[in-house]
């Protein structure tokens, strides 16, 4: 039986994510428990972890730090046990080493790179709405196999130091990484829980990892 824990640290769209995962498991007869929790024991006993995020990078990182031992337990889960881990929106950005949003702040550092402001180029920020996600590096991409539209709300993007970590790209003024990955760790800049059937399909593939 799978245990999917959506980390609740005060800065994520946790209820929407939980509803999406519950729907997927019911529709596909997947035996699973879907929790919203920040308890260390729940993280430790999970098979899959989802880290959502919305708002400022520094606020989200501070939210994680407020629960003693939470970051250490997440590191144990993802880096030592190498179990499936998915960051969504700012949850993806927190996988980076640093962010330039409202200053310079340190992230989890699991995937080498920086979070930078999207080039304005007379385009509105935030980048909001549906946009095409084009898979890259198919050898390592287990989430999507063909291009599709997903729903975005963001002003910053993940500038990967190693381009092999870019699993999909999207164009908004510039091409940016819309899915990043490294071994068992994945991050999506868009919101799969708000992206209709293609979003649910992506989450289903994550559950199957």
PyMOL commands that set and color helices and strands:
alter all, ss='L'
color gray80, all
select helices_A, chain A and resi 14-27+40-44+57-65+70-80+90-93+163-165+192-194+196-208
alter helices_A, ss='H'
color red, helices_A
select strands_A, chain A and resi 2-7+32-37+48-51+84-88+98-99+105-106+113-117+127-135+148-154+156-160+166-171+175-182+185-188
alter strands_A, ss='S'
color yellow, strands_A
deselect
rebuild
show_as cartoon
